[in-house]
Structures are given as structure tokens and as C-alpha cells.
Amino acid sequence: MRVLHFADLVESPWRNGGGLTREVATAPVQEAGEFDWRVSIADVDRSGAFSAFPGVDRVITLLEGDGMVLTVDGVERTLRPHEPFAFAGESDTSCRLPGGPTRDLNVMTRRGRTTGELTVRELAGEPVELTGHAVAVVLDGSLRLQEPEAVPRPLAQFDSVVLGDGGQARLRGRGRVALVRITAS
């Protein structure tokens, strides 16, 4: 298990140069940019085209900002905060930012190798159990990570917990968390 603080994540330019992303987790790590799955947080400062990722299924979730209008293969979809939207990475995709810059969470999985599921949960004191291959990203509120046999650790907005196979942890507190489950196809 790894705890990643948002402030420590390194910014990287998009493939098409149209924005910046911070990689939360990827597997396997390869030099050529290939991956079976990847979770990242992107800052979108201007309208424009998305990078193409043939053979990759994508899920995007708006985290901050006044909305994003995503056009996927000619069909418009207005994204609202914390509502995941799935689309194919090879689709002709662009966005408009009617309310200015946004920040979003991206889950990408290589079709035929992995699948990903993203859900947003609101915690009101009850714990969320994390097991298996999972990534949890704090969206807001006051959450703590509770590991077996350890003192609970506070997590700030956009901090992440990354679990590998066999990992186990619990999130407690009040707020919202994005939960990503990765499974082999």
C-alpha cells in the first residue's frame, strides 16, 4: 500500500500538449508510455482536443470547476462534478470549458487486459473497506486512513491510497472519496 499526497505528484504534459496531468498510479510501469491501467488527475485550462488512446477504455470524473462539455464522436455530454463518464480512448474527443478551467480524475484501462470501475462514495462516519487492486482518491471532507495495527493518518483533498493485490485498509470520516477497482480481464 502506498499513500500519495497530491502536492507531491509530478506534473506531466499531455500527449498532445494541451494540458497537464499528475499520475497517481499505473501498472505495469513501462518506458514507452504503455500501461495496462492508469489513474491520473488532470488540469484542463482551455478547450480543445483530447489525446487519442486506441485500445483503452476511459472514465473521466470532473473534480473541480463549473462544468465541462465533452464531445465524443460528435455527441455532446455535459459533465458535472463527481459523475463518472465512460468512453473509448480512440474516440474523437474534445472539450469545451464554459465556466473556465477544471480538474478531473481519469481512469484508463487497456481493453482485453484490464477493466476499471469508478464510483464516488459519500462517507458520513461509516468506514469504507479497501481491498485488492484499488485506488482511493479523497475528493473532499475530513478522512483518515486506518491500516491494520497502525495509527490513523489524515488525508487531504486529492490525496490517494493505492493498494496492490492482497492489500487492505479502511477510510473513515466525513466526506467524499472516488474508489477505483482494477481487475484483470
C-alpha positions in Angstrom: 0.0 0.0 0.0 1.1 3.5 -0.8 -0.2 6.9 0.3 0.4 9.6 -2.2 0.0 13.3 -1.3 -1.4 15.4 -4.1 1.2 18.1 -3.5 4.0 15.6 -4.2 2.6 14.3 -7.6 4.7 15.3 -10.6 3.0 17.3 -13.4 3.5 15.9 -17.0 2.3 17.4 -20.3 -0.5 15.6 -22.2 0.5 13.6 -25.3 -1.0 16.3 -27.5 0.5 19.2 -25.4 -3.0 20.5 -24.5 -2.8 20.2 -20.7 -1.1 18.7 -17.7 -1.7 15.5 -15.7 -0.5 14.1 -12.4 -0.1 10.3 -12.4 -1.5 8.7 -9.3 -0.8 5.1 -10.2 0.0 2.9 -13.3 0.8 -0.7 -14.0 3.0 -2.0 -15.3 5.4 0.9 -15.5 6.9 1.0 -19.0 9.2 3.5 -20.7 7.2 3.6 -24.0 4.1 5.0 -22.2 2.3 1.7 -22.5 0.2 0.6 -19.5 -2.4 -2.0 -18.5 -4.1 0.7 -16.3 -3.5 4.2 -15.2 -5.2 6.6 -12.7 -4.4 10.3 -13.0 -5.6 13.8 -12.1 -5.6 16.4 -14.9 -5.8 20.1 -15.0 -7.7 21.4 -18.1 -7.1 25.1 -18.6 -8.5 25.5 -22.1 -11.0 23.9 -24.5 -9.5 21.6 -27.1 -8.9 18.0 -28.3 -8.2 15.1 -26.0 -5.2 12.8 -26.8 -6.2 9.5 -28.5 -5.6 6.3 -26.7 -6.5 3.5 -29.1 -7.5 0.2 -27.3 -8.0 2.0 -24.0 -11.3 2.4 -22.1 -11.5 5.7 -20.2 -13.6 7.0 -17.3 -13.5 10.7 -16.6 -14.9 12.4 -13.5 -15.0 16.2 -13.0 -13.5 17.1 -9.7 -13.4 20.9 -9.7 -14.7 23.6 -12.0 -18.0 24.9 -13.4 -18.6 22.1 -15.8 -17.1 20.6 -18.9 -18.8 19.8 -22.2 -17.3 16.7 -23.6 -17.9 15.9 -27.3 -17.2 12.2 -28.0 -17.6 11.1 -31.7 -19.9 14.1 -32.3 -22.2 13.6 -29.3 -22.1 16.3 -26.5 -22.2 15.4 -22.9 -22.1 17.9 -20.0 -20.0 16.6 -17.1 -21.0 17.6 -13.6 -18.8 17.2 -10.5 -18.3 13.6 -9.2 -20.4 11.9 -12.0 -18.2 9.4 -13.8 -18.5 9.2 -17.6 -17.0 6.3 -19.7 -15.9 6.4 -23.3 -13.5 4.7 -25.7 -9.9 6.1 -25.8 -9.8 6.0 -29.6 -13.0 8.2 -29.9 -12.7 11.6 -31.4 -12.9 13.6 -28.2 -12.8 17.3 -27.3 -14.0 19.5 -24.6 -15.3 23.0 -24.0 -15.0 24.8 -20.7 -17.9 27.2 -20.4 -17.1 28.1 -16.8 -13.3 28.2 -17.1 -10.5 25.7 -16.0 -11.4 22.4 -14.5 -9.7 19.5 -12.8 -10.7 15.8 -13.4 -9.9 12.3 -12.4 -9.1 9.8 -15.2 -9.1 6.0 -15.2 -7.7 4.3 -18.2 -7.6 0.5 -18.7 -6.2 -1.4 -21.6 -9.1 -3.3 -23.3 -8.6 -7.0 -23.2 -6.1 -6.9 -20.3 -7.9 -4.9 -17.5 -11.1 -3.3 -16.6 -11.8 -0.4 -14.2 -14.7 0.7 -12.2 -15.0 4.1 -10.6 -17.6 5.0 -8.0 -18.0 8.1 -5.8 -19.0 7.4 -2.2 -20.0 9.8 0.4 -18.9 8.9 3.9 -20.9 10.1 6.9 -19.0 8.4 9.6 -19.2 4.8 8.4 -15.9 3.3 7.1 -15.1 2.2 3.6 -13.1 -1.0 3.3 -10.4 -1.1 0.6 -9.2 -4.5 -0.6 -7.4 -5.9 -3.6 -6.2 -3.8 -6.5 -7.8 -0.4 -5.6 -7.1 3.3 -5.7 -9.0 5.7 -3.4 -8.8 9.5 -4.1 -10.1 11.9 -1.4 -12.5 14.4 -3.1 -13.4 16.5 -0.1 -14.1 16.4 3.6 -12.1 15.1 6.6 -10.9 11.5 6.0 -8.4 9.3 7.7 -6.6 6.1 6.6 -6.8 3.3 9.1 -4.3 0.5 8.4 -4.2 -2.7 10.5 -2.0 -2.2 13.5 -1.2 1.5 12.7 -2.2 4.9 13.9 -4.9 6.5 11.6 -3.4 9.0 9.1 -5.3 12.2 8.0 -5.7 12.6 4.2 -6.1 15.9 2.4 -8.1 16.7 -0.7 -6.9 14.7 -3.7 -4.5 12.6 -1.6 -4.6 8.9 -2.8 -4.3 5.4 -1.3 -3.0 2.8 -3.8 -3.5 -0.9 -2.8 -2.0 -3.9 -4.6 -3.3 -7.4 -4.6 -3.8 -8.6 -1.0 -3.8 -5.0 0.3 -6.2 -3.9 3.0 -7.1 -0.6 4.6 -10.1 1.4 5.8 -11.1 5.0 5.3 -13.1 6.8 8.0 -14.5 10.2 8.5 -16.9 12.5 6.6 -16.5 13.5 3.0 -16.4 12.0 -0.5 -14.0 9.6 -2.0 -13.5 8.2 -5.5 -13.0 4.5 -5.4 -11.3 2.8 -8.4 -11.3 -1.0 -8.7 -9.0 -2.6 -11.3 -9.5 -6.2 -12.4 -7.7 -8.4 -14.9 -9.8 -9.3 -18.0 
